Amino acid sequence: MSDDDTSPGLVPDSRPLADRLRFVKHKGQSVFLIDFSRCVAKEILLLLDQIRADVARHAPGTVLILADFTQAEVDKKVATRLKEVLVLDRPYVKKSAWIGAESVPHVFYENFKSFSQRDFPTFKTREEALEWLVS
């Protein structure tokens, strides 16, 4: 597969990448929604630098993050860069939750947790994840 191809069966989402990173309110609290759903690896790599910049603008230990990996393409390049961002973001993050984690190869998921010394609880729905984040 070349860098400009999409994975077989993956239908890229046509939303602008900027729309995939936004703060949402849940029960009066602000949650940074990172929407990787249906992203190909190249799109995720582009988003990761923006995520790093957005999170670093906040006070340490204050950011709640919900990451949606539903049908996302997580390859080795993405995994390597994501590990780096997870470590750099750690001081700013209060809690993180993931949905759609079944799209992330288990070995990568375990490596993310180990390398970043963070936990990434997984949930079936955005609502469940949001409830946990604000609790």
VMD Tcl script that draws the C-alpha trace (Angstrom):
set ca {
  {0.00 0.00 0.00}
  {1.42 3.39 -0.89}
  {1.25 6.44 1.40}
  {-1.56 8.02 -0.58}
  {-3.85 5.00 -0.62}
  {-6.51 4.28 1.93}
  {-6.87 0.92 3.58}
  {-9.17 -1.52 1.82}
  {-12.70 -1.01 3.07}
  {-11.91 2.29 4.81}
  {-14.09 5.08 3.51}
  {-12.48 8.37 4.54}
  {-14.71 10.94 6.20}
  {-15.04 14.10 4.13}
  {-15.07 16.51 7.10}
  {-12.27 19.06 7.25}
  {-9.54 17.97 9.65}
  {-10.03 21.14 11.73}
  {-13.57 19.98 12.59}
  {-12.14 16.87 14.24}
  {-10.61 18.76 17.17}
  {-12.99 20.71 19.36}
  {-14.07 21.31 22.91}
  {-17.53 20.09 23.90}
  {-19.43 20.81 27.10}
  {-20.73 17.95 29.22}
  {-22.43 18.67 32.54}
  {-20.78 22.08 32.59}
  {-17.27 20.76 32.01}
  {-15.16 21.24 28.93}
  {-13.91 18.08 27.19}
  {-11.42 18.10 24.30}
  {-12.93 15.82 21.66}
  {-10.35 14.28 19.35}
  {-12.24 12.63 16.51}
  {-9.99 10.20 14.63}
  {-13.01 8.20 13.45}
  {-12.60 6.93 9.90}
  {-9.28 8.77 9.51}
  {-6.53 7.29 7.41}
  {-3.03 7.28 8.92}
  {-1.91 10.37 7.02}
  {-4.82 12.40 8.47}
  {-4.06 11.24 12.01}
  {-0.43 12.30 11.64}
  {-1.57 15.78 10.57}
  {-3.91 16.04 13.56}
  {-1.34 14.97 16.14}
  {0.75 18.14 15.86}
  {-2.34 20.29 16.27}
  {-3.45 18.23 19.28}
  {-0.07 18.73 20.91}
  {-0.29 22.51 20.45}
  {-3.93 22.72 21.65}
  {-3.34 20.69 24.81}
  {-0.15 22.55 25.73}
  {-2.08 25.85 25.89}
  {-3.84 24.71 29.07}
  {-2.82 24.67 32.70}
  {-1.19 21.45 33.92}
  {-3.58 18.74 35.06}
  {-6.73 20.36 33.67}
  {-7.57 18.87 30.27}
  {-10.23 16.18 29.90}
  {-9.78 14.27 26.61}
  {-12.12 11.99 24.70}
  {-10.45 10.30 21.72}
  {-12.58 8.47 19.17}
  {-10.64 5.85 17.20}
  {-13.68 4.24 15.53}
  {-12.49 2.72 12.22}
  {-9.26 4.74 12.37}
  {-6.16 3.53 10.58}
  {-3.42 3.20 13.20}
  {-0.22 2.03 11.57}
  {3.36 1.98 12.86}
  {4.05 5.63 11.91}
  {0.89 6.76 13.70}
  {1.70 4.61 16.73}
  {5.21 6.06 17.01}
  {4.05 9.68 16.75}
  {1.06 9.09 19.03}
  {3.36 7.67 21.72}
  {5.41 10.87 21.60}
  {2.35 13.12 21.83}
  {0.89 11.10 24.71}
  {4.09 11.59 26.71}
  {4.35 15.30 25.94}
  {0.67 15.89 26.79}
  {0.78 13.97 30.07}
  {1.43 17.01 32.33}
  {-1.64 18.83 31.01}
  {-4.14 15.98 31.07}
  {-6.44 15.33 34.01}
  {-8.24 12.30 32.49}
  {-8.46 10.60 29.10}
  {-11.00 8.17 27.70}
  {-11.05 6.33 24.38}
  {-13.84 4.92 22.27}
  {-13.46 2.77 19.17}
  {-10.23 1.37 20.59}
  {-10.82 -1.94 18.81}
  {-9.39 -0.15 15.74}
  {-6.07 0.19 17.57}
  {-3.93 -2.96 17.47}
  {-3.71 -4.33 21.02}
  {0.09 -4.32 21.01}
  {0.06 -0.58 20.17}
  {-2.54 0.16 22.87}
  {-0.47 -1.61 25.54}
  {2.67 0.15 24.30}
  {0.92 3.55 24.54}
  {0.02 2.91 28.17}
  {3.48 1.63 29.08}
  {5.49 4.29 27.24}
  {3.38 7.27 28.37}
  {2.77 5.95 31.90}
  {-0.89 6.82 31.45}
  {-4.10 4.85 31.44}
  {-6.63 5.06 28.61}
  {-9.91 3.52 29.75}
  {-12.04 2.42 26.83}
  {-15.78 2.79 26.48}
  {-18.41 1.63 24.01}
  {-20.07 5.04 23.48}
  {-19.20 8.72 23.65}
  {-21.88 9.21 26.29}
  {-20.34 6.57 28.60}
  {-16.89 8.09 28.13}
  {-18.14 11.63 28.77}
  {-19.93 10.51 31.93}
  {-16.75 8.88 33.23}
  {-14.59 11.91 32.34}
  {-16.72 14.39 34.28}
  {-17.31 12.12 37.29}
}
mol new
graphics top color blue
foreach p $ca { graphics top sphere $p radius 0.5 }
foreach p [lrange $ca 0 end-1] q [lrange $ca 1 end] { graphics top cylinder $p $q radius 0.2 }
display resetview
